[in-house]
Amino acid sequence: MSIGFALPADLEAHDPPEARGTARDSVRMLVSRRATGAVSHHTFGDLTGLLRPGDLIVVNTSGTLPAEIRACDGLAVHFSTPVPDGGWLVELRTVAGPATVRSDSGAAGATLRLPAGAGLTLTRRVTSRLWHARLSTAVVPYLLKYGVPIRYSYVRRAWPLAAYQTVFATRPGSAEMPSASRPFTPEAVTRLVARGVTFAPLTLDTGVSSLEGDEEPYPEPYDVPPATARLVNQVRRDGGRVIAAGTTVVRALETAARARAAADGMVAASAGWTGHVVTPASGILAVDALLTGLHEPRSSHLRMLEAFTGPDLLDRCYRAAIDGRYLWHEFGDVHLLLPS
């Protein structure tokens, strides 16, 4: 099954497509169709012809924070997610050349020295790698002044924060870019709108996505506004398709669908923290199609994709992506999962 496939190292995207001589909206796009089992190869520019008038694309407007802070003693801190009690989930990393690697250091009650005299107090472990912590000053303004974008070892050089923003970003809130929307440009949006495709916003502030093997996602803040809920419901009533631009959008919409008493695929305006995990067992209520990146082996995101495709088609998709030399990660290619 695809959840345990081997990802060749040379299929990791090291740089943004613009640095590879490819426009943002010209990355490659694998397309799968559940009804027929067909798998085909396209570029993102083909999206306009693959969607229909009356379809709705729901996008995440959360902007990317410069969520990495270099601490003392060769440590870096990745600020992941705010929690309802005012603290944050953070990951400690060891600086290893230009990037960082996971660190097992840290102790409950310890305070790390950060730039500009700030202190980060570790209160308790939440998972094997994430800590609940409190910063001595307001987190988001501090990150905007002193932070840099989170970068993993497969990205070989630093890129400015603009490389990690999508065209839909309105407010900084995510530790890592909601990268499924990265290929959209103003021109691509214009072409889709001219085709009769509608866009609607929601927000889900995503935390660090480099989950360890089989680690479950943790609660994240989200907001499905009333206008978006009404538009989703109207499109469903009119027979259009609701397309989620990214797994974060699926998580938010499926949470909003479960805020209603009836499991009819309609959504309610809602906001808060969602711990909902989409799997084949949970099923999909509100979303018909998904635009997403290519996900790592054993990622929880693959279980969400399997809820759209079933295991056999997902397995063929990932074999086709590897055989076709598609590129992974936030600067890589994308996958469009259609119902038919």
C-alpha positions as CSV (number, residue, x, y, z in Angstrom):
1,M,0.0,0.0,0.0
2,S,1.2,3.6,-0.8
3,I,1.4,4.5,2.9
4,G,4.6,2.6,3.1
5,F,6.2,3.4,-0.2
6,A,9.9,4.3,-0.6
7,L,10.6,7.9,-1.7
8,P,13.7,8.2,-3.8
9,A,15.9,11.1,-2.5
10,D,16.3,12.6,-6.0
11,L,12.5,13.3,-6.1
12,E,12.6,15.8,-3.3
13,A,12.2,19.3,-4.6
14,H,15.2,21.3,-3.3
15,D,14.1,24.7,-4.6
16,P,11.0,26.6,-5.6
17,P,9.9,25.9,-9.2
18,E,10.8,29.5,-10.2
19,A,14.4,28.8,-9.3
20,R,14.2,25.7,-11.5
21,G,13.0,27.7,-14.5
22,T,9.3,26.7,-14.1
23,A,6.5,29.2,-13.4
24,R,4.5,28.8,-10.2
25,D,1.4,27.8,-12.2
26,S,3.3,25.4,-14.5
27,V,4.3,22.7,-12.1
28,R,3.3,19.1,-13.0
29,M,-0.1,17.8,-11.9
30,L,-1.1,14.2,-11.6
31,V,-4.9,13.6,-12.0
32,S,-6.8,10.6,-10.7
33,R,-10.5,9.8,-11.2
34,R,-12.1,7.5,-8.7
35,A,-15.1,6.6,-10.8
36,T,-13.0,5.2,-13.7
37,G,-9.7,4.6,-12.0
38,A,-7.9,6.7,-14.6
39,V,-4.6,8.3,-13.9
40,S,-3.3,11.0,-16.2
41,H,-0.4,13.5,-16.4
42,H,-0.9,17.2,-16.8
43,T,0.5,20.6,-15.7
44,F,-1.3,22.9,-13.3
45,G,-2.2,25.1,-16.2
46,D,-4.6,22.4,-17.3
47,L,-6.8,22.9,-14.1
48,T,-9.1,25.3,-15.9
49,G,-10.1,22.7,-18.5
50,L,-10.5,19.9,-15.8
51,L,-13.0,21.9,-13.7
52,R,-16.6,22.8,-14.7
53,P,-18.6,25.9,-14.5
54,G,-20.4,25.8,-11.1
55,D,-17.5,24.2,-9.3
56,L,-16.2,25.8,-6.1
57,I,-12.6,25.9,-5.0
58,V,-12.2,26.4,-1.2
59,V,-8.8,27.9,-0.2
60,N,-6.9,28.4,3.0
61,T,-6.1,32.1,3.6
62,S,-3.6,31.4,6.4
63,G,-0.3,33.0,5.7
64,T,3.1,31.4,6.6
65,L,4.9,32.6,9.7
66,P,8.7,32.8,9.9
67,A,8.3,30.2,12.6
68,E,11.9,29.1,13.3
69,I,13.9,30.9,16.0
70,R,17.6,30.1,16.6
71,A,18.1,29.7,20.3
72,C,21.2,29.2,22.4
73,D,23.6,26.2,22.5
74,G,23.0,25.2,18.8
75,L,19.3,24.8,19.2
76,A,16.5,26.0,17.0
77,V,12.8,26.2,18.0
78,H,10.0,25.6,15.6
79,F,6.8,27.3,16.8
80,S,4.0,25.1,15.6
81,T,0.6,25.8,16.9
82,P,-1.2,27.9,19.5
83,V,-3.3,26.1,22.1
84,P,-6.4,27.3,23.9
85,D,-4.7,28.0,27.2
86,G,-2.4,30.6,25.6
87,G,0.7,28.4,25.2
88,W,2.2,27.1,22.0
89,L,3.3,23.7,20.8
90,V,7.0,23.9,19.8
91,E,9.6,21.5,18.5
92,L,13.2,21.6,19.5
93,R,15.7,21.1,16.7
94,T,19.5,20.9,16.5
95,V,21.2,23.2,14.1
96,A,23.1,21.1,11.6
97,G,24.7,23.2,9.0
98,P,22.2,25.3,7.0
99,A,19.2,23.2,8.2
100,T,18.1,21.5,11.5
101,V,17.5,18.0,12.7
102,R,15.2,16.7,15.4
103,S,16.6,17.2,19.0
104,D,15.7,15.1,22.0
105,S,16.9,17.7,24.4
106,G,14.7,19.8,26.7
107,A,13.4,19.3,30.2
108,A,10.1,20.4,31.8
109,G,10.5,23.7,33.6
110,A,13.6,24.7,31.6
111,T,13.8,28.1,30.0
112,L,15.6,28.6,26.7
113,R,17.3,31.9,25.9
114,L,16.1,33.4,22.6
115,P,17.1,36.5,20.7
116,A,16.3,40.0,22.1
117,G,16.2,38.7,25.7
118,A,13.0,36.5,25.2
119,G,12.6,33.3,27.2
120,L,10.8,30.2,26.2
121,T,9.7,28.0,29.1
122,L,9.0,24.3,28.4
123,T,6.1,23.2,30.5
124,R,5.5,19.6,29.5
125,R,5.9,17.1,26.6
126,V,2.8,16.7,24.4
127,T,4.2,14.1,22.0
128,S,7.6,12.4,21.6
129,R,8.9,15.6,19.9
130,L,6.5,18.4,20.7
131,W,6.5,20.5,23.8
132,H,3.9,22.7,25.4
133,A,5.7,26.0,26.0
134,R,5.2,29.7,26.9
135,L,7.1,32.6,25.4
136,S,7.8,35.6,27.6
137,T,6.3,37.9,24.9
138,A,3.6,37.8,22.2
139,V,4.5,35.0,19.8
140,V,3.4,36.2,16.4
141,P,4.9,39.7,16.6
142,Y,8.1,38.1,17.9
143,L,8.3,35.6,15.1
144,L,7.6,38.3,12.5
145,K,10.6,40.3,13.8
146,Y,13.1,37.6,14.6
147,G,12.0,34.4,12.9
148,V,12.9,32.7,9.6
149,P,10.8,30.2,7.5
150,I,11.1,26.6,8.7
151,R,13.4,24.8,6.4
152,Y,14.2,21.1,6.3
153,S,17.4,19.4,5.0
154,Y,16.0,18.7,1.5
155,V,15.8,22.5,0.9
156,R,19.5,23.3,0.4
157,R,19.5,27.1,0.7
158,A,17.5,29.7,2.5
159,W,14.6,31.3,0.6
160,P,12.8,34.5,1.6
161,L,9.4,34.3,3.3
162,A,7.7,35.3,0.0
163,A,8.7,31.9,-1.5
164,Y,6.6,30.3,1.3
165,Q,3.4,32.4,0.8
166,T,0.4,31.6,-1.4
167,V,-1.6,34.1,-3.4
168,F,-4.5,33.6,-1.0
169,A,-2.6,34.5,2.3
170,T,-4.2,37.3,4.2
171,R,-2.9,36.9,7.8
172,P,0.2,35.1,9.1
173,G,-0.7,32.1,11.2
174,S,0.8,28.8,9.8
175,A,4.1,27.3,10.8
176,E,4.4,25.8,7.4
177,M,2.9,26.9,4.1
178,P,-0.5,25.5,3.0
179,S,1.4,24.4,0.0
180,A,-1.3,22.9,-2.2
181,S,-2.3,26.5,-3.2
182,R,1.2,27.6,-4.1
183,P,0.8,27.0,-7.8
184,F,-2.1,29.5,-8.0
185,T,-1.3,32.9,-9.4
186,P,-3.5,35.9,-10.1
187,E,-3.6,34.9,-13.7
188,A,-4.6,31.3,-12.9
189,V,-7.4,32.5,-10.6
190,T,-8.6,34.8,-13.4
191,R,-8.8,32.0,-15.9
192,L,-10.7,29.8,-13.5
193,V,-13.2,32.6,-12.6
194,A,-13.7,33.3,-16.3
195,R,-14.5,29.6,-16.7
196,G,-17.3,29.9,-14.1
197,V,-15.4,28.4,-11.1
198,T,-16.0,30.2,-7.8
199,F,-13.6,30.6,-4.9
200,A,-14.4,30.7,-1.2
201,P,-12.0,31.3,1.8
202,L,-11.5,29.6,5.1
203,T,-8.7,29.6,7.6
204,L,-6.8,26.8,9.2
205,D,-3.5,27.6,10.8
206,T,-1.4,24.6,10.1
207,G,1.4,23.5,12.4
208,V,4.6,21.6,11.6
209,S,3.7,18.9,9.2
210,S,6.9,16.7,9.4
211,L,5.0,14.2,11.6
212,E,7.1,11.3,12.8
213,G,6.1,7.9,11.6
214,D,2.4,7.3,12.3
215,E,2.1,10.3,14.6
216,E,-1.4,11.6,14.7
217,P,-2.2,15.3,13.8
218,Y,-2.9,17.5,16.7
219,P,-5.7,20.1,17.1
220,E,-5.3,23.3,15.0
221,P,-7.3,26.5,15.0
222,Y,-9.8,27.0,12.1
223,D,-12.5,29.3,10.9
224,V,-15.2,28.5,8.3
225,P,-17.0,31.8,8.0
226,P,-20.8,32.1,7.3
227,A,-20.4,33.3,3.7
228,T,-18.2,30.3,2.9
229,A,-20.6,27.8,4.6
230,R,-23.5,29.3,2.6
231,L,-21.6,29.1,-0.7
232,V,-20.5,25.5,-0.1
233,N,-24.1,24.5,0.6
234,Q,-25.5,26.3,-2.4
235,V,-22.9,24.7,-4.7
236,R,-23.8,21.2,-3.4
237,R,-27.5,21.9,-3.8
238,D,-26.9,23.1,-7.4
239,G,-24.9,20.0,-8.3
240,G,-21.5,21.6,-8.5
241,R,-18.4,20.1,-7.0
242,V,-16.6,21.4,-3.9
243,I,-12.9,21.2,-4.5
244,A,-10.6,21.6,-1.5
245,A,-7.2,23.3,-2.2
246,G,-5.2,21.3,0.3
247,T,-5.7,18.8,3.1
248,T,-6.1,21.7,5.6
249,V,-9.2,22.8,3.8
250,V,-10.6,19.2,3.9
251,R,-10.0,19.1,7.7
252,A,-11.8,22.4,8.2
253,L,-14.8,21.6,6.0
254,E,-15.2,18.1,7.3
255,T,-15.2,19.6,10.9
256,A,-17.8,22.1,9.8
257,A,-19.9,19.4,8.3
258,R,-19.8,17.5,11.6
259,A,-21.0,20.6,13.4
260,R,-24.4,19.9,12.0
261,A,-26.8,17.3,13.3
262,A,-27.4,15.8,9.9
263,A,-24.7,14.0,7.9
264,D,-25.9,15.3,4.6
265,G,-22.7,16.9,3.4
266,M,-23.9,20.5,4.2
267,V,-21.6,22.6,6.4
268,A,-22.2,25.0,9.3
269,A,-20.2,28.1,9.9
270,S,-17.9,27.2,12.8
271,A,-14.6,28.1,14.4
272,G,-12.4,26.9,17.1
273,W,-9.8,24.0,17.4
274,T,-10.3,20.9,15.3
275,G,-8.9,17.5,16.2
276,H,-10.8,15.8,13.4
277,V,-8.6,13.3,11.4
278,V,-10.0,12.3,8.0
279,T,-9.5,8.6,7.3
280,P,-11.3,6.0,5.1
281,A,-13.2,5.0,8.3
282,S,-14.4,8.6,9.0
283,G,-15.3,9.1,5.3
284,I,-15.8,12.4,3.5
285,L,-19.1,14.4,3.8
286,A,-18.6,17.8,2.4
287,V,-15.7,17.7,-0.2
288,D,-15.9,16.2,-3.7
289,A,-12.4,16.7,-4.9
290,L,-9.0,17.5,-3.6
291,L,-5.9,19.4,-4.9
292,T,-2.9,18.5,-2.8
293,G,0.8,17.9,-2.9
294,L,2.6,14.6,-2.9
295,H,3.0,13.3,0.7
296,E,5.7,11.4,2.4
297,P,5.5,7.6,3.3
298,R,3.5,6.8,6.4
299,S,2.1,10.3,6.5
300,S,-1.4,10.7,8.1
301,H,-2.3,12.7,5.0
302,L,-2.2,9.5,2.9
303,R,-5.1,8.1,4.9
304,M,-7.1,11.2,4.0
305,L,-6.2,10.7,0.3
306,E,-7.3,7.0,0.6
307,A,-10.7,8.3,1.8
308,F,-11.0,9.9,-1.6
309,T,-9.5,7.3,-3.9
310,G,-9.6,3.9,-2.1
311,P,-6.3,2.0,-1.5
312,D,-5.8,0.5,-5.0
313,L,-6.1,3.8,-6.9
314,L,-3.9,5.6,-4.4
315,D,-1.3,3.0,-4.8
316,R,-1.3,3.3,-8.6
317,C,-1.2,7.1,-8.2
318,Y,2.0,7.1,-6.2
319,R,3.6,4.5,-8.4
320,A,2.8,6.7,-11.4
321,A,4.2,9.8,-9.6
322,I,7.5,8.0,-8.8
323,D,7.8,6.4,-12.3
324,G,7.0,9.8,-13.8
325,R,9.6,11.6,-11.8
326,Y,7.2,14.0,-10.0
327,L,8.7,16.1,-7.2
328,W,7.7,16.0,-3.6
329,H,7.4,18.6,-0.7
330,E,6.3,22.2,-0.6
331,F,8.2,23.2,-3.7
332,G,7.1,20.2,-5.7
333,D,4.3,19.0,-8.0
334,V,0.6,18.5,-7.2
335,H,-2.1,15.8,-7.4
336,L,-5.7,16.5,-8.3
337,L,-8.1,13.8,-7.0
338,L,-11.4,14.0,-8.9
339,P,-14.6,11.9,-8.3
340,S,-15.0,11.3,-12.1
